[in-house]
Amino acid sequence: MDAAEDPREAPPLRWGVLAPGGIGRTFVRAVTEHTRSSVVAVGSRSQERADAFAAEFDVPRGYGSYAELVADEEVDAVYVASPHSEHAAQALLALEAGKPVLVEKAFTRNRAEAQQVFDAAGSAGLFAMEAMWTRHLPHVLQLHQLLAEGAIGEVVAVRADHGQFFAFDPAHRMYDPALAGGALLDLGVYPLAFVLDLLGAPASVTASGTLTETGVDGQVGVLLDTPGRAQGVAHTTLWSATPNTAVVCGTEGRIEVAGTFFTPTTLTLVPRQGDRVTFDGRVDGGFQYQVAEAARRITAGEQQSPRMSWQHTLDVMAVLDEARRQVGVSFPGEPR
């Protein structure tokens, strides 16, 4: 696995941000501070919110509708930063306007919606990628390099967790079924995507969890079995700030990924025999690596990234679907 490329060396793109908010702010900062790309427009359902966001980040244009944003001829690509419930419709809106898309994780509410988006991108010959930024970070590429070199022998177990504390508020998006709330799609997608990145699609999924008063998942543990002897374990919760660490265990040692494992961080090789070695993958920001990857692929006329393929997103969405089914969570409007 090659080392992480410098995001500033990627071709520049003009981005439009669909839905201003916290994650959109993180995206704009990464683009403007760490790449040669720029954010030229923002779209919201509210002209007032669009204008405020544009003024805050010196974005040239703010639109009071998503349709106006995707129709902007100076927008090369669209970043979809809305709640999960809106991802599919808004990604399709951008693709129908001829714009490649980078869609926040979890990519959609379910696998069927993800397939619909990828089918549309395929038909239009456009790039689409889930914004699982972790996949492109320096420490994750270093992790893959160590595994490829056989540093810990055969991988037999991968464990990861992501928990944050959210006080109960039925109006908050994390607790709102209409916005596809719950721990799994917002937090659990990180450890699950991490496990699947290293072990591939599982042969079976076993999930156990507890629901909130609003009927979304508050806490879930997921056991993933592979066709071989390796197992993956992922845990997520809305009720505690957990260590947010990961560990990859092999026959000849383990690799410990420090918290917060899905952000730029350190990892430590702990061989069965020999000294520990720590690799420092900390960088400012982090989103810039996925922005640069999208820019490289879009400029090259490619539709997918090999580091975040359509199939991987579909595999993760299938696991999320099955885990939700087992713990008893469905969202309004989903087929039962």
C-alpha positions in Angstrom: 0.0 0.0 0.0 1.4 3.4 -1.0 1.9 6.1 1.6 -0.8 8.7 1.8 -0.4 11.3 -1.0 -0.1 15.0 -0.2 -3.7 16.4 -0.6 -2.2 19.6 -2.0 -0.9 17.7 -5.0 -4.4 16.6 -6.1 -6.1 18.5 -9.0 -8.3 21.4 -7.9 -12.1 21.1 -8.0 -14.9 23.6 -7.4 -17.2 22.1 -4.7 -20.7 22.8 -3.8 -21.9 21.9 -0.3 -25.4 20.6 -0.1 -26.8 21.3 3.4 -24.9 23.6 5.7 -24.2 22.4 9.2 -21.4 21.0 11.5 -20.1 18.4 9.1 -20.3 20.9 6.2 -18.1 23.3 8.2 -15.5 20.6 8.8 -15.5 19.8 5.1 -15.1 23.5 4.0 -12.2 24.0 6.4 -10.4 20.9 5.1 -10.9 22.0 1.5 -9.8 25.6 1.9 -6.9 24.9 4.4 -5.4 21.7 3.1 -6.1 21.4 -0.7 -6.0 23.4 -3.9 -9.8 22.9 -4.3 -12.4 25.5 -3.3 -16.0 25.7 -2.2 -17.8 27.9 -4.5 -21.5 27.4 -3.5 -23.7 26.2 -0.7 -27.3 25.1 -0.9 -29.9 24.9 1.9 -33.7 24.7 2.2 -33.3 28.2 3.8 -31.8 31.1 2.0 -31.0 32.7 5.3 -29.0 29.6 6.4 -27.2 29.4 3.0 -26.3 33.1 3.2 -25.0 32.8 6.8 -22.8 29.8 5.9 -21.5 31.5 2.7 -20.6 34.6 4.7 -18.9 32.6 7.5 -16.6 30.8 5.0 -16.4 33.4 2.2 -18.2 31.1 -0.2 -19.2 33.1 -3.3 -22.8 31.9 -3.7 -25.5 30.7 -1.3 -28.7 29.1 -2.7 -32.1 28.7 -0.9 -32.7 25.4 -2.6 -30.8 22.2 -3.4 -31.9 22.3 -7.1 -30.2 25.7 -7.6 -27.0 24.4 -6.1 -26.7 21.3 -8.4 -27.7 23.5 -11.4 -24.7 25.8 -10.8 -22.4 25.4 -13.9 -19.4 26.4 -11.9 -19.8 23.5 -9.4 -17.7 20.6 -10.4 -18.7 18.2 -7.7 -21.3 18.1 -4.8 -20.7 17.1 -1.2 -23.9 15.9 0.4 -23.8 16.8 4.1 -27.5 16.3 5.1 -29.0 13.8 7.5 -29.0 10.1 6.5 -32.6 10.2 5.6 -32.0 12.7 2.8 -28.8 11.3 1.3 -30.3 9.1 -1.5 -32.7 11.8 -2.8 -30.1 14.5 -2.7 -27.3 12.4 -4.3 -29.7 11.5 -7.1 -30.6 15.1 -7.6 -26.9 16.0 -8.1 -26.3 13.0 -10.3 -29.3 13.9 -12.5 -27.8 17.4 -12.9 -24.6 15.8 -14.1 -22.6 16.3 -10.9 -20.3 13.7 -9.3 -21.0 13.2 -5.6 -19.2 12.7 -2.3 -21.9 11.6 0.2 -21.5 11.6 3.9 -21.5 8.3 5.8 -23.6 6.3 6.3 -24.1 6.6 2.5 -27.9 6.1 2.7 -30.5 4.6 5.0 -30.1 1.1 3.6 -28.5 -1.0 0.9 -31.4 -0.6 -1.5 -31.0 3.2 -1.6 -27.3 2.9 -2.0 -27.7 0.6 -4.9 -30.1 3.1 -6.5 -27.5 5.9 -6.2 -24.7 3.7 -7.6 -26.9 2.6 -10.5 -27.7 6.2 -11.3 -24.0 7.1 -11.2 -23.1 4.1 -13.4 -25.7 5.0 -15.9 -24.6 8.6 -16.0 -20.9 7.8 -16.1 -20.3 9.9 -12.9 -18.1 9.5 -9.9 -19.8 8.6 -6.5 -18.2 7.8 -3.2 -19.1 7.5 0.4 -17.3 10.0 2.6 -15.7 7.5 4.9 -12.7 9.7 5.4 -11.0 7.2 7.7 -10.2 5.0 4.7 -7.8 7.5 3.2 -5.9 8.6 6.4 -2.1 8.0 6.7 -2.4 5.7 9.7 -4.9 3.4 8.0 -2.7 3.2 4.9 0.2 2.3 7.3 -1.9 -0.3 8.9 -2.6 -1.9 5.6 1.1 -1.8 4.8 2.0 -3.7 8.0 -0.6 -6.3 7.3 0.6 -6.8 3.7 4.1 -7.3 5.1 2.9 -10.0 7.5 3.9 -8.0 10.6 1.4 -9.8 12.8 1.0 -13.0 10.8 -2.5 -14.2 10.1 -5.2 -11.8 11.2 -7.7 -13.7 13.5 -9.6 -10.8 15.2 -10.5 -7.2 14.6 -12.2 -5.1 17.3 -13.4 -1.5 17.2 -15.8 0.7 19.1 -17.4 4.2 18.7 -19.5 5.6 21.5 -20.5 9.2 22.3 -22.8 10.5 25.0 -25.9 12.2 23.7 -28.5 13.4 26.3 -31.9 12.2 25.4 -33.8 14.6 23.2 -36.5 13.3 20.9 -36.1 16.2 18.6 -32.3 15.6 18.1 -31.4 13.9 14.8 -29.6 11.1 16.7 -32.9 10.1 18.4 -35.3 10.9 15.5 -36.4 7.9 13.4 -37.6 10.2 10.6 -34.0 11.4 10.2 -32.6 7.8 10.3 -31.2 8.4 13.8 -29.6 5.9 16.1 -26.1 4.8 17.0 -25.5 2.4 14.1 -25.8 4.7 11.0 -24.0 7.7 12.6 -21.4 6.1 14.9 -21.4 2.4 14.4 -20.7 2.8 10.7 -17.1 3.6 11.6 -16.1 0.4 13.5 -18.1 -1.7 11.0 -16.5 -0.2 8.0 -13.1 -0.6 9.7 -13.7 -4.3 10.3 -14.9 -4.9 6.8 -12.0 -3.0 5.3 -9.7 -5.5 6.9 -11.7 -8.7 6.8 -14.0 -8.3 3.9 -17.8 -8.9 3.8 -18.8 -11.2 6.6 -20.3 -14.7 6.2 -22.7 -14.0 9.1 -23.9 -11.1 11.3 -25.0 -11.4 14.9 -26.3 -8.2 16.6 -27.7 -7.4 20.0 -28.8 -4.0 21.1 -31.1 -1.8 23.1 -33.5 0.8 21.7 -34.2 4.4 22.8 -37.6 5.7 23.9 -38.0 6.9 20.3 -37.4 3.5 18.8 -33.9 3.9 17.3 -30.9 1.9 18.4 -29.2 3.4 21.4 -26.5 0.7 21.8 -25.5 -2.2 19.6 -22.8 -4.9 19.6 -22.2 -6.7 16.3 -20.2 -10.0 15.8 -19.0 -10.6 12.3 -17.9 -14.1 11.2 -15.8 -14.6 8.1 -15.5 -17.7 5.9 -12.2 -18.4 7.6 -11.4 -18.3 11.3 -11.2 -14.5 11.7 -13.9 -12.7 13.6 -14.8 -9.0 13.8 -16.4 -7.2 16.8 -17.9 -3.8 16.6 -19.7 -1.8 19.3 -21.5 1.5 19.3 -23.5 3.5 21.8 -25.2 6.9 22.2 -25.0 6.6 26.0 -21.2 6.7 26.8 -18.0 8.2 25.5 -16.2 5.0 24.9 -12.4 4.7 24.3 -13.0 4.7 20.5 -10.1 2.5 19.9 -9.4 -0.4 17.5 -7.1 -3.5 17.6 -6.1 -6.0 14.9 -4.9 -9.3 16.4 -2.8 -11.8 14.5 -0.9 -15.0 15.2 2.4 -13.1 15.5 1.2 -10.0 17.4 -1.3 -7.2 17.2 -1.7 -3.6 16.0 -3.3 -1.2 18.5 -5.0 1.9 17.0 -5.2 4.7 19.5 -8.4 6.6 20.1 -10.0 8.1 18.3 -9.2 5.4 15.8 -11.2 6.8 12.9 -9.5 10.2 13.0 -5.8 10.9 12.4 -4.0 9.1 15.2 -1.2 6.8 16.1 -0.9 3.0 15.9 1.4 0.6 17.7 2.8 -2.6 16.4 3.0 -5.1 19.3 4.9 -8.2 18.0 4.6 -11.5 19.8 8.4 -11.3 20.1 10.3 -8.1 20.0 9.8 -4.4 20.8 6.8 -2.2 20.3 7.0 0.2 17.4 4.6 3.3 17.2 3.7 5.1 14.0 2.5 8.6 14.2 -0.3 9.4 11.7 -1.5 12.6 13.3 -2.2 15.5 10.9 -4.3 18.6 11.0 -7.8 18.1 9.8 -8.2 14.8 8.0 -11.1 15.3 5.5 -8.6 16.6 3.0 -7.5 13.1 2.1 -10.9 12.0 0.9 -11.4 15.4 -0.9 -8.1 14.8 -2.7 -9.0 11.2 -3.6 -12.3 12.3 -5.1 -10.5 15.1 -7.0 -8.0 12.7 -8.5 -10.6 10.2 -9.6 -13.0 12.7 -11.0 -10.3 14.5 -12.9 -9.2 11.1 -14.3 -12.8 10.4 -15.4 -13.1 7.4 -13.0 -16.4 6.5 -11.3 -15.0 4.8 -8.2 -12.1 4.9 -5.8 -10.3 1.6 -5.2 -9.9 2.7 -1.5 -13.7 3.2 -1.1 -15.4 1.2 -3.8 -19.1 0.9 -4.4 -19.1 -2.7 -3.4 -17.5 -1.9 0.0 -20.3 0.6 0.7 -22.9 -1.9 -0.3 -21.3 -4.5 1.9 -21.3 -2.1 4.9 -24.9 -1.1 4.2 -26.0 -4.7 4.1 -24.4 -5.3 7.6 -26.1 -2.2 8.9 -29.5 -3.4 7.5 -29.1 -6.8 9.1 -28.0 -5.4 12.5 -31.0 -3.1 12.5 -33.3 -5.9 11.6 -32.0 -8.0 14.4 -32.4 -5.3 17.0 -35.7 -4.2 15.7 -35.1 -0.8 14.1 -36.8 0.5 10.9 -37.3 4.0 9.6 -40.5 5.6 8.4 -41.1 4.8 4.7 -38.7 1.8 4.6 -40.1 -1.5 3.3 -40.9 -3.9 6.1 
